[in-house]
Amino acid sequence: MNRKLTSLALASLGVLALPTAAHAYVMASSVVEINNFTLSGSGGAPLTATDFSFLTFVTSADQSVSLTGSGGGSDGDTASSSTGSINFDPICVGSGCSPIGNDLFPKLSAPPVTGNYAAADQYETGSPVAGISGFTTPAYVKQGTYVGIDLGSADGSTSANNNLNSSFVFALTQDTGVTFDFDITAWLQVAMTSDEDFPGYASASASFTISIVDITPGGGNPTVFSYNTALFGAGEPLTLSLNAPLPGMFPVYEVTRDATNVAFSATTPILTAGRLYQTSFRSTSEADAGRIPEPGVLALLGMGLLGLGLTRRRKLAA
C-alpha cells in the first residue's frame, strides 16, 4: 500500500513538469505627467505666499517594483521633502529594463522587450504657490511604471506602483475661492501576443485627486472640496485590463489610452480667512502583469491530488 501511495504521489508531482504550449508576451505601462500646476484666487490672480497667514508644504513619494519567476526580486524607494524636489533614480528588477532610463518615461511599443521586468521612475519639483522659499513655480510631476513578462522563458507575475502625496496646511488672509489649474499628459497601455490558448493578464491605471479638509480645532474636520480628475474624458476608464484574447486572432493585442496636454481647472467654494485647511494632491500610476496557469495543467494536478486523497482514504479504511 505504501508503494502504491508513493507512486501516485510521484505521478501527480510529475504533472508539474509536463511540457506546455508556447506562451505570450504580456506587458503594461502607466505614465502620468502633471505640468503648469498653479493656484489662483477668486479674482484670477495667482496666489503667493503673502496671501496666507499660515502655510506649510510637505511632499512624500514612494515607488516599488516586484517580480516573481525568472529573474525575480523587489526594490523600492521612499522620500519626503519640505524645501525642494524629489527625483528618484529609476528602479528595475529582471531583464529588459534598458529603455527605462532616468527621467525618460518612454512609451514602449508592443510586444515588449524579451525578458521579465518591473520598473518605475518618478520626478517632482516646484510649488503651485509662488514665493515659497526653496521652490519654483509652477509645480511639475512625472511618474511611470512598467511591467513585462516573456512567458516563454518562465512563469511569473510583476507589479509596479508609484505614489505621490503633497500636502498644504494653510490659513488665508481673506475669504476666497481657490482655483487649481494644471495640464495632464497620461498614457496607459496593456498588451499581449496571442500565441497560446490561455496567456495571462495585464492592467494599468492612473489617477490624480485633490481634497481639502477644514482642520480648524473643534470644527469636526469636514471635507470642503474633493476633485477626481477624468484623465481621459467622461466615461473613459482610468484602469485598463486585458485578459487572454482569442488565440490566433491578433499577432499583438493592445489597448491604450493616451491624453496629451489636457487642461483642467477646478474651483473650491469660498474658503474662510483664518480657518485652518489641509489640501492633499495625490497622483498614482500602477501597472501589473502575470500569467495564469493553463487549465489543462490545473485539471491534471487536481486529478493527481484527488487520487492521493482516495488512496489515503483506502489506507485509513484498511
Secondary structure, 3 states (H helix, E strand, C coil): CHHHHHHHHHHHHHHHHCCCCCCCEEEEEEEEEEEEEEEECCCCCECEHHHEEEEEEEEEEEEEEEEEECCCEEEEEEEEECCCCEECCCEEEECCCCCCCCCCCCCCCCCCCCCCEEEEEEEEECCCCECCCCCCCCEEEEEEEEEEEECCCCCEEEEEEEEEEEEEEEEECCCECCEEEEEEEEEEEEEEECCCCCCEEEEEEEEEEEEEEECCCCCCCCEEEEEECCCCCCCCCCEEEECCCCCCCCCEEEEEEEEEEEEEEEECCCECCCCCEEEEEEEEEEEEEEECCCHHHHHHHHHHHHHHHHHHHHHHHC
